[in-house]
């Protein structure tokens, strides 16, 4: 058998009359049910909105990082082509050596046609 402990205003347990106890049943009326239903739906909608916003923000950040990565890949390819071009020019100049300076004859008198 369970023992009931009355909660009184005076916070005393013992013999005597109970002046106040906590009710064991909670009665909810139709207005309270509506308020609780609306509050529950509002909290669910706010949770859904927060999740959707977070997902959209993450998606935008991923897309932005993907575009930045693509730009960097294009820059690397462009720089590799530039390095190859400069290496080719250096090889050509080394291959020609001194003959590049001696093959040309400076022009002395230039005549122009008017």
SULQUIBEL-V201971 format. One record per backbone hydrogen bond with DSSP energy under -1.0 kcal/mol. NH is the residue of the N-H (numbers start at 1). CO is the residue of the C=O. If there is no record, write none. Layout:
# SULQUIBEL-V201971
nh = <NH,NH>
co = <CO,CO>
This chain:
# SULQUIBEL-V201971
nh = <33,34,35,36,37,38,39,40,41,42,43,44,45,46,47,48,49,50,51,52,53,54,55,56,57,58,59,60,61,62,63,64,65,66,67,68,69,70,71,72,73,74,75,76,77,78,79,80,81,82,83,84,85,86,87,88,89,90,91,92,93,94,95,96,97,99,102,103>
co = <29,30,31,32,33,34,35,36,37,38,39,40,41,42,43,44,45,46,47,48,49,50,51,52,53,54,55,56,57,58,59,60,61,62,63,64,65,66,67,68,69,70,71,72,73,74,75,76,77,78,79,80,81,82,83,84,85,86,87,88,89,90,91,92,93,96,98,99>
